[in-house]
Amino acid sequence: MADKLWIYKEEILQVKIKGWNIYYETIGEGNPVILLHGWLANLETMRPIANSLAQNFKVYLVDIVGFGKSDLPEHPLNTDDFGDFLKAFVDQLAIENPILIGHSNGGRMIINSVGRGIVKPRKVVLIDSAGIVPKRKTKYYIKVGIFKTGKAILNKLPNIGGIKKFKEKLLNHVGSADYKASAPVLRETMKKILAEDVTPLLSNIKVPTLLIWGSNDTDTPIADAKKMQELIPDAGLVEYPNSGHFSYLQNIQNCNMVLNEFFKNDK
């Protein structure tokens, strides 16, 4: 049998959400799918999935507020703010019962909005999703304590060269790569969301849910996936051996096959 041929139209668009200019693209036709990228990423990181799904669906690629070409927030956001953002996007564009696919922080947004009952999806896919507060070793809290104490003392002193360099040294010693690469408002946002645990919301996700994970993910470990699988009533897990936090990109052909199978009755 000959391979299926298709033609899809791509649109580059902008919408005002809660006063922010939000950049997004649509590709393909059919039932709606919304793709949500991870922290410090943009919609391009989800395009390999979009190009595959556009054969059968209308796919929305979104630059989440604070990232890509979308506006930075004027103040730090928390997890509910991101969930509210997703609801506002769905409402503004009159998208009904979308399939939601989120990587990392995009997954956290989905858990929050669906778990709170403010977005009603057809199905959910969580890829190396954030949201479960990690258990830290004592060594970590000692480092953070040193950082906070040092920062409190330094903030009372003039911001002259030597002190400024010492602050940067403290930040480099403790902060993650994502934290250090973020704009100041996103650094404060990251502090907020990393302290907020979505675990109590997981059991509220009542739609079929697929978890896609890398067994070697050190940002959101495979233990998080297994906990989500246990707590979400209708969840299944696809685990990619020897893959990290971007497991879907490391296994994109197989991942697209898995997604097409999961969505075969939703076209």
N, C-alpha and C positions, 0 to 999 in steps of 0.2 A: 504493500500500500504506500502511495506517495506521502511524503511528509505534508502536514497541514501548513497551508500558507495563510498569512494574515497581514492586515494593514492596520496600523493604529496611528492616531493623531496625538501629538504631544502639545500641551498648552503650558505656557509659563505665565503664572498669575500672581496677584497680590491681593490680600484681604486685610481689613482692619479688624483686629481682635483685641478687645479691652484697651483700645487706644494704641496698640502696637501695629506697625506695618509688618505683616507676616507674608513671607515668600513661600510659594508652593507651586508644584507642577502636577498636571494630570496626564495620564497616558493610558490608552486603551479604552475599551467600552465594555459595559456589563455591570454586574453588581459591584458595589464599592469596596475597595480595600484601602486602608490607611496605613502607611509605613512611617514609623517613628524611630529616628536615629538615636544614638547614644550621646554621652557627654562629650563636649568639645568636637563633635562631628557635625555633619550636615547631611542634607538629603542625598548627596552623591554616594554616600557609603551604603545606601539602600537600593541604589539603582540596579545592581545585578539581579536582585529579587524582582524589582518592578518590571524590568524588561521581559522576564519570564511570565509573570502573572498577567501582563498586559495582553496576552493572547486571548484571555477569557474574561478579564475583569477591567473595570475602570479603577485605576490605581492613583491614589493621592500620595505624592512625595512632599513632605513638609519640612521646612527649616523651622524647628521649634524655637520659640521666643528665646533670645539670647545667643542664638547660634546661626551659622551660615549667613545668609543675606537678611535675615529678620532682625528687628530691633532688639537692642539690649533692654532688659527691664530697668526701670528707674530705681527700684529698690530690691533687696534680696527676696527671693521666692521660696516658698516651702512646697512640700509634696502636694498638698491640697491645691495650691496655686497652679501647679502643672496639670493636675487632674481637671481643674476648672477651665484651664486653657484648652484642653482637648474637647471638653463639652462645648465650649464656645465656638470652636472651629467646626465641629459637627453641626451645631445649630445654625451658625451663620451660613453654611453652605447647604443646609437642608439635606444632609446625608442621613439616610435611614438604614439602620441595622448593618453597619459596616463590619467587615472582617478587620480586626485590629492586629497589626504585627509590630512589635517593638523590640529593639535591641537595647540592652543595658538600661540607661535612664528612661528610654522610650518604653521599656517594659514596666518600669516603676509607675509611669504615668497611666498606663493601661490598668494596672492592678488597682491604683487609687480610684480612677474614675469608674471602672466597672464594679469594683468592690463597694464603692459608696452608692452605686445604683444610679449615677447621673448620666452614664453612657450605656446604651443597650446594644451590644454587638451581636453579630451572628455567630462568630467564632473568634477565638483569641490565640495568638502565637506569641510566646515569650522566648526571646533568644538571649541567652546569657544575661538574664534580667537582673537588674538591681532591685533593692527594696528591703532585703532582710539585713538587719543590723549585724555586722560581723562580731564574732567573739574575739576580743583582743587579749593578748598575753600581757602580763604585768609590766613587762619591759616597755610596751607601747604607751601605757598610761604614765609611766615614769617620764618618758620622753615628752609626752604632751604636757605634763605638769611642769617640767623644766621650761618648755617653750612658753607656756602661759605666764609663769612667774617672771621669766626674763623679759617678756614683752610688756608686762604690767610695769616693771621697774623702768624699762627703757622709754616707755611712753611719757614718763614724767620728766624726762631729760630733753634737752634741746636736740633737734633733729640735724645734728652736724655729721660730717662725713664718716667719722669712725663709728658712731652709734648706728648710723644708717647701714653701714656695712655689716655690723654685728647682727642687726635685725635680719638682714638678708641671709646671713649665715645660719641663724636659728631656723628660718623658713626652709632653707635648703636641707637642713638636718632632719626636720620632721615632716615637712609637707610632701604629699604625693606629687607625681609628675603632672597629673591632671590639675591638681590644686594650683601648682606653681604656674601653669600655662594659662590659667583662667584670668579674665578681667576681674577687678576688685569686687564688683557686684556679684559676679558668678562665684568668686571664692566664698563670699558670705552665704550665697545660696547653697553651695556645696556643703558647708558646715551644717546648715539647717537640715537638708534632706538626708545626709548621712546619719543623722541622729534619729530619724523617723523610721519606725519599723512598720512595714505594710502587712506583716504576718497576720494580724487579726482580720484583714480584709479578704484573705485568700479563699476562705470557705464561702464567701458571698459570690464568687465567680461561678455561675451555674451553667455556662455555655461550654461546648466542647473546646478544650484547650490543649494546645501542643506546646511542649517545652523542647527547645533545641539548645544543646549545651556542649561545651568543650570540656573533656575530662580533666584537662590541665589548666583550666581557667583559674587564675589567681586573684582576679578582681572580684568575681562573683563565683565562688567555688561550687563544684558539682553538688556538694552537700545542700546548697540552697535550692538547687533544682529538685533534689529528692524530697526536700521539705515541702516545696510547692506542689509536687506531684501527690504527696500524701494529703495535703490540706484542700486542694482544689478538687471538687467532687468528680469531675469528668476530665481528667488530665492524663496525658501520655507523655513519655520522655524519649527523645532521640538523643543519644549521647555519642559524640564524636571523639574517639580515642586520639591522644596526642595532639589535641587542638586546644587553643587558648580562648581568650575573651571574644575574639572575632571568629568563632567557630563556623559561622555560616559562610564567611568569605573564604575560609580555608577549605571548605567542602561545598563550594557553591553549586556544582552540577548535581550532586546528590541531594543537597538541601532543596533545590528547586524541584527535584523529582518528588521528594517527601511532601513539599507544600502542595504540589499539584494533586497528589493522591489524597491529602487531607481535605482539599477543597473540591474534589471531583463532583460532589453533589450540590455545589453552591454556584455553579456557573449559570 
